[in-house]
Amino acid sequence: MAWNSYGLDQEAQKLVLAAKLRDQTSLKQSYKMRMAVAYGLERFWGEHLRLQKNEPNKSQFGF
């Protein structure tokens, strides 16, 4: 399985740049959301890799 970023960081950057045009409050909130998404994805993949090593059946996706 090859890595596919789905352009998430680029989409998040577009949101931040659009918020920058509105006001500073939106910019701060969009930055927090961007960081939360990155942290969440890191946790998701970290857990997947941990389970893949220790409990392979639990690491399988339901696709």
CYANA upper distance limits for C-alpha pairs under 8 A (distance plus 0.5 A):
  5 SER  CA      9 ASP  CA      8.50
  7 GLY  CA     11 GLU  CA      6.69
  8 LEU  CA     12 ALA  CA      6.60
  9 ASP  CA     13 GLN  CA      6.56
  9 ASP  CA     34 ARG  CA      8.45
 10 GLN  CA     14 LYS  CA      6.79
 11 GLU  CA     15 LEU  CA      6.94
 12 ALA  CA     16 VAL  CA      6.83
 12 ALA  CA     34 ARG  CA      6.35
 13 GLN  CA     17 LEU  CA      6.65
 13 GLN  CA     34 ARG  CA      8.43
 14 LYS  CA     18 ALA  CA      6.59
 15 LEU  CA     19 ALA  CA      6.61
 15 LEU  CA     30 SER  CA      7.25
 16 VAL  CA     20 LYS  CA      6.66
 16 VAL  CA     27 LEU  CA      6.51
 16 VAL  CA     30 SER  CA      5.98
 16 VAL  CA     31 TYR  CA      6.88
 17 LEU  CA     21 LEU  CA      7.23
 17 LEU  CA     27 LEU  CA      8.38
 18 ALA  CA     22 ARG  CA      7.44
 19 ALA  CA     23 ASP  CA      7.00
 19 ALA  CA     24 GLN  CA      8.21
 19 ALA  CA     26 SER  CA      5.72
 19 ALA  CA     27 LEU  CA      5.48
 19 ALA  CA     30 SER  CA      7.42
 20 LYS  CA     24 GLN  CA      7.00
 20 LYS  CA     26 SER  CA      7.53
 20 LYS  CA     27 LEU  CA      5.68
 22 ARG  CA     26 SER  CA      7.37
 22 ARG  CA     27 LEU  CA      8.44
 23 ASP  CA     27 LEU  CA      7.00
 24 GLN  CA     28 LYS  CA      6.73
 25 THR  CA     29 GLN  CA      6.78
 26 SER  CA     30 SER  CA      6.48
 27 LEU  CA     31 TYR  CA      6.61
 28 LYS  CA     32 LYS  CA      6.79
 29 GLN  CA     33 MET  CA      6.73
 30 SER  CA     34 ARG  CA      6.57
 31 TYR  CA     35 MET  CA      6.73
 32 LYS  CA     36 ALA  CA      6.60
 33 MET  CA     37 VAL  CA      6.65
 34 ARG  CA     38 ALA  CA      6.89
 35 MET  CA     39 TYR  CA      6.63
 36 ALA  CA     40 GLY  CA      6.47
 37 VAL  CA     41 LEU  CA      6.61
 38 ALA  CA     42 GLU  CA      6.67
 39 TYR  CA     43 ARG  CA      6.71
 40 GLY  CA     44 PHE  CA      6.58
 41 LEU  CA     45 TRP  CA      6.66
 42 GLU  CA     46 GLY  CA      6.44
 43 ARG  CA     47 GLU  CA      6.53
 44 PHE  CA     48 HIS  CA      6.69
 45 TRP  CA     49 LEU  CA      6.62
 46 GLY  CA     50 ARG  CA      6.64
 47 GLU  CA     51 LEU  CA      6.57
 48 HIS  CA     52 GLN  CA      6.47
 48 HIS  CA     59 SER  CA      5.91
 49 LEU  CA     53 LYS  CA      6.84
 49 LEU  CA     59 SER  CA      7.94
 50 ARG  CA     54 ASN  CA      6.80
 50 ARG  CA     55 GLU  CA      8.45
 51 LEU  CA     55 GLU  CA      5.32
 51 LEU  CA     56 PRO  CA      6.42
 51 LEU  CA     58 LYS  CA      6.82
 51 LEU  CA     59 SER  CA      5.63
 52 GLN  CA     56 PRO  CA      4.87
 52 GLN  CA     57 ASN  CA      8.10
 52 GLN  CA     58 LYS  CA      7.90
 52 GLN  CA     59 SER  CA      5.53
 52 GLN  CA     60 GLN  CA      8.33
 55 GLU  CA     59 SER  CA      7.21
 56 PRO  CA     60 GLN  CA      7.40
